[in-house]
Amino acid sequence: MLYISTRGHPDRKHFCEILLEGLAPDGGLYLPERYPQVDLATLERWRVLPYAELAFEILSLYIDDIPAQDLKAICRKTYTEEVFGTQAIVPLKKLEDGLYLQALSNGPTLAFKDMAMQLLGNLFEYELARRGEQLNILGATSGDTGSAAEYAMRGKKGVRVFMTSPNGRMSPFQQAQMFSLQDPNIHNLAVEGVFDDCQDIVKAVSNDLAFKRRYKIGTVNSINWARLVAQVVYYFSGYFQATANAGALTHAKPVSFAVPSGNFGNICAGHVARMMGLPIAKLVLATNENDVLDEFFRTGVYRVRSSADTHETSSPSMDISKASNFERFIFDLLGRDGPRVKSLFGEQLSAQGRFDLSLDPAFKQAGQRYGFVSGKSTHADRLTTIRDTYARFHLMIDTHTADGLKVARAHVQPGEPMIVLETALPIKFAATIVEALGCEPDRPAKFEGIESLPKRVTVLAANVQAVKDFIASHSA
């Protein structure tokens, strides 16, 4: 399996090359040359596998430069009951007829990012040891990616992490999870700006090929294909659990997924699963007040917002106005036309801050062929959904999951299971839970008093050179 850039760069690369590289040399994102196809017989065989074995089966379709026995060992090391607290790893909970919640937040940092990041940490350590090399990981987080990456990489041989985050724009719990880590290979950089500024810095550093090569820069954001493909696995697992009582898979039994989405990584994994042949009827994209993606799927216009126009909301991990992974979907939508994608996401966005596909025949395919629908949730919607879910099901959900559940309800169809992907445990957004319910969410014992621990963080201007200088001075 070889990988290509969404912007048409002529290079074709193997998995382990792009694992350590992140962005392509032309600034594009990597995708496989083709999506492996999965038939009903394969689905029937896979549906009884434990999660680690399912992960191996799916990942082995995309990874041909790691020996099978090594890849299987990495999957078994990653997806354990000890790490994720449950043998099912991503158990499905039925809320009501046709509506399910898939638990993805049982990992070390209580967020769905652990599902891929724990694998990524083990893949990095394996490949760097095999090469005898080191890697400086540069990332950007709006809340959960940072802690998931840092907990996955802390103590890993050959790996340093430089994680940028918007100063003061994460919840106190999220900040404490990251900034309380004292591991010498972990560096937190609080940038004076919003998440999009952090993401722009990561891309700018990655696009400086001389600096990238000199300091061995890699990424853990979902621009890294390895992280996205790891997320494909739980779509298959959710499908198998939702159809467990449906008998043999003699024909496709479609389900739908509702996904809270800011950077388009989580739902892009669903797009990949669907392209592989998983019977997904709809991919329901839910945004908060930062509704760039909802606007596109409603109108065909992709219009990024400035930092000043990016709202600070009670679902802060989606306070994003430049969705990096969206480029992967547009690449598929436009028939994998690399030069056109390069023009849209390069010159056109830089010059105009938007592009318009509303009159392009391909835009109709976003829903008709690829199954995308969308919706928006507000702070008032979140409070209502949190209260309703707690009252009816005695279940406390976080703010982002509430966004997903609110939008999902508008697209439920009889006879078609709708699976809402949970994104985090409520404790990460306690202030809004208290506002909605008048009580504090449960806190795992290991995180008691985390907000009062000593913090290790450096505040920097939203400046590419400042981040480069910090990396250079801490890479010895």
N, C-alpha and C positions, 0 to 999 in steps of 0.2 A: 504494500500500500504506500503510495507516494502522495505528497501534499503540495498544494499550489497556493499562490497568493490570490486574494480577492481582487488585487489591482493589476494582475496580468504579468507579474515578474516571471521570466522564463525558467527559473530554477524549479526543480522537483526534488523534494527532500523526504527522508525517512523520519519516522516518528521521533526517535531520540534526538535528532538534530533540532527539530522544532520544539521539543520539550524544553531544551536549554536556551532556545533563541527568543521565543516570544513573538514579536512582530516580524513580518517578512522584511527584506531589505528595502522594498519600495513603500513601506508603511502600511501595507495591507495585512489582512489576517489570514492565517492558514486554514484551509479546508482540505479534506481528502479529495483526490481526483474524482472519486465516485463514492456513493453511499452503498455499502454492502446491503444486499437484499435478503430479507428474512421471510420464509414462507410459513404457512400454517403448521406444517409438520415440525419445523424447528421451534415455533412458538409452543407447540404441544410438548416437545421435549424439554424446553427450558422452564416451563411453568412450575415444575416440581423442584427445581434446584434451590439450594440455599443461596443467600444473597452473594456471598463471596464467589461461589461457583458461577452464578449468573454473570457477575462482573467479569470474571475471566473469559467466559464465552463471548461476551460483547466486545470487550477490549481487545481480545485476540484477533478480531476481524479488522482492527485498525492498527495493530502493533505487530510488525513482523521482524523487528530487529532486536527484540528481547526474547531469549529462548522460552518456550512455552512453560517449562517447569519453573523458571524464575518468575515469570509473570504470574503464574498460579500462586506461587509462594507469596508474592507481594500482595495479591488480592486477599489471600487468607490471613496475612498479617494485618491488613488494614481493616477489614470488615468483620469484627469480632463482637461478641456480646459484651466482653469486658470494656471495649471502647465505646460502644453505642448503647449499652444498657438494656438491650433486648435482642433475643435471638432472631427476630424478624428484621432487625436493623431499621426498616422503614414501614412499620405497621400501619394498616389502614383502619380507620375508625368510621363506622357508619353513623351519620347524624340523623338522617331520615331517608325515606325511600328515594333512591336515586342520587343521594348526595353524601359524599365521603370526604374525610379529611385524612391526608397522608402525612404522618409524623416524620419529619426530616430533621428534627432538632434534638436528637438524643445524644449527639456527640459531645466532645470535650468543651466546646464553647457555646453550646445551646442554640446553634443556628445551622441552617441547611448547608452553609458553606463548608462545614466539616465533612460532608459526604464526599466532596471532591478533594478538599485540601489535605485530608489525612492520606489519601492515595498519592497525591502530588508530592508530599514530603518523602514518602517511601520511594517513589520513582526517582526523585532528585538524588537522594542518598545513594541509591543503587547505581545510577548512571555515572554520577561523579566519581564514585569509588572505582567503577570499571575503567574510567578514563584517567584516574589519578588527577582530577582537576578540582577547582573551587568555583563557586558561583555567588555573585552578589545579586540578590533578588530585590528588585525595586517594584513596589506595589502602591496602589491607591485604594483607599477604603472610605465608604460612607457609613461604615459601622461594623459589619459582620465579617467582611473579607479579611480585615486586618487581624483581628483576634484569631480567626480560624487559621490563617497563614502562620502567625507567630507561634501558636500552640502546636502546629504541625511541624514547624521547622526548628523550634527551640532545641538546642543540643545536637542537631543533625550535623554530621561531619561534612566539612567542605562548604557549608552554606551560611551566608550572612543575609539578614533581612533588613531592608530600609523601607519602612512603611509610612507613606504620607497619608494624612487625614485632614479634613477641614477643621481648623482650630475652633473648639467650642460648639460644634454642630452635631456631635454624637450624644447619645444619652449618657448620663453619668456612669451607668453600669458598663456600657460599651467602652468608654474611655478607660475606666478602671481595669477592665480585662486586659487591655493592651498596655497601658502605661505602667501598670504595677509589675510587669515582667522585668526581671533583673538580669536575664541571661545575656552574656557579653556578645552573642551573635545577633541580638535583636536591637534594632534602632528605630525609635518612633519619632517621626517628623510631623509636627502639627503645623500645617500651612495656613497662613492668613488668607482664607478664601473659602470657596465651596468645593464640593467633590469634583466638579468638572475641571477646576483649576489643578487639582491633584492629578487627575487623569491626563490632562494636557501635558503636565510635566513628565509623567511616566512615558508618554508617547514621544515627546520631544527628546528625552534622553535616549530612548530606544532607537530613534531615527538618526541619532548621531553615531554613525557606524564606527568611527574611530574610537570614540569614548566607550562605546558598547563593547568593542573587542578588547580594548586595553584593560577595562575593569570587569570583564566577564559578566555583563548585565543580563539577567533573565527576569521573567515576570511570573506572578502568580494570579494576576487578575484573569478574568474569564476571556481576555484576549489570547491567553494561552490555551491552545486547543486541548491539551491534556486535561485541563480542568473541566472543560465543557463536555468532553466525551465521557468523563466519569459520571457526570450528571445524567447522561442518557439512561444509565442503568436503572435508576429508580422509577423512570416512566414505565419500563417493562415490568418491574416488580409491582407497581401500582395497578397496572392493567391485569396482571395475573391474579392479584388479590381480589379485584373487583369482579372478575369473571370466574372465580374459583368454583362457584356452584352452578355454572352454566353448562356443565357437561363437556364432552370432547370438542375441541375447536375444529369442527368440520367446515365452518365458514366463519368469516370475520365477524366478530361481535364488537362493534365500536364503542369506545368510551370517550369522554372529553376530559380535558384538564384545564383548570383555572389557575393562573400563575400570577402572583404579584410581581411586577417587573419594572425595574428602573433602568438597568444597563443592558437588558435583553439577553443576558447570558442564560438564566434559568429556563426561560421559555424557548430559547434557541436550541437547547438540548432536546426539548420536546419536538421541535421542528425536525431535528436530525432523526429522532426515533420514528417519527411519522414517515420521513423519507425512506427509512430502512424497511418500512412495511408494517410497523405496529399500527393496528386499527384504531387510530385516533380520529374521531369525527371533528371536533373543534378544539382549537387552542385558544383559550379565553385569556386575553391579556388584561390585567388590572393595573391601573396606575393610581397614584394619589393626585394631589393638586398640580404636580409637575407632569402634565399630561401630553408631553411631546409625542409619545408612541401612540396613545389613544387618538390624538389628532391625525396622525398619519393614517391609521387604519380606517378612520372615518372619512378623511378628505383626500388622501393621497399626497398631502403636503408634509414634508419633514422639515420642521423649523426649530432649530436649536435656540435656547434662551441664553441670555447673558447671565453672569453671576448675580447681578442685581435683580434679575427677574426670576431667579430660581428660589421657589418658596421654601421656607424652613417649616417643616410639618411634623406631625406626631407619628408619621411613619418615615423616619429620617433616612433609612437605608435606600429609599427610592427618591430622595431629593436630588435627582439627576436630570440634566437637560441635554446631555450628549450621550446617546446610547451606543457604546463602542461595538457591541456584538451585532447591532442592527445591520452593519455592513455585510455580515455573512448572509443574512436572509436576503438582502437586496441583491447580492451576487447571484443567488439561486433564482430569485424572482425575475431578474433580467437575463436569464438564460446563460449565466456564468460569463457575462461580457466584462472581462477585467478592465479594459480601457475605459468603458463607460462608467464602471464603478469608481475607478480612479478619478475620473472627471467630477463625478457627483460628490464624493467624499473628500476630494482634494481641492481643486480650484473653485468649484461652485460653492461649497460650504464656506470656504475661506473668504470668498468675495461677497457672497450674498447671505450667508448664515442659514440657508434653506435650499431645498430643491423640491420640485413639484412633479409628481408622476400621475396626477389626477386624470390626465388625458391619455396616458400611455395604456394601451390594451393590457399590458402586464399587470397593472394595478388591480384590475378585477380578479386576477388569479390569486391575490393575497388571501381572499376569502374562499373563492370557488375551488381553487386547486389545492391551496395550502392550509385551509381550514381556520384562518385567523379571524377572530372577532375581538372586540375590545370594549372597555368601559372605564369609568373614572369613579373614584371614591374620595370623599372629603372627610375632614375631621368629625363633622357631625355624623356622617355615615359610619365612621369607625366606632364612635361611642355607641351608636344604636346597635350595631352588629355585635359588639362585645357584650352589651347588656342582654341582647336577645339570646345569644349563644349560651351565656351563663345561666340565664333563667330557664331556658328550655332543655338544655342538655347537661347542665351542671359542669360545663367545660369553659375554662378560661383560655382565651386566645390572644395572641399579640396583635399589634396594630396593623402590621403588614398582612398577616393572615386574614384579618378582618376586611381589609381592602379586597383581597381575593375572593372571600366568601360573599361579600356584598355584590360584586360584579358577576360572580358565578350564578347567583340566583336568577339573574335576568336571562340566562341562556340554558337553563335546565330543560331537557326534553324528555317526555315519557319514554321509558324503556332504554334510556341511554345514560349509564352511570356518569356522574360528574364528580371528578376528583379534584379537590382543592389542595394545592401544595402548601403545607405549613412552612413558614420561613424561620421562626424563632420562638423561644419560650417567652412568656409574658414578662418575666422578671427583667428582661433587657429594656423594657419600656414601661417601668413601674408607674411613672407619674400619670400616664394616660389611663392605665388600668385603675388607679386610685380615683381618677376623675370619673371614670365610667361606673365603677362598682363600689367605690368607697372603702376598698380594702386592698392591702398589699398582696401581690402575687407570691406564690411559694418561691423560696430561694434554696437551691441546692446547698447543702452544708459546706461544700468546699469553697463556696463563694461568699460565705458570711464575712461581713466587714471589709469586703474588697475595696470599697470606695475610699477607705481611710488608710490604705497601704501606701508606702512611699512610692512616688511616681518618677519614672525615668523617661523624659520626653524633651525634645528640642523644638522650640518654636522658630519657624523660618518664614520669610516672605514668600509669596507665590511667585517664585523666580527660579527658572531652570538652572541658572548658574549656581545659585545658592545650594541647591540640592546636589548638583555635580560636585561642588567643592566639599560638601559634607561626605559624600561617598568616597571621594579621593582621599580624604584625610582619615577615614576609618576603614580602609581596605588593606592595611598592612598586615 
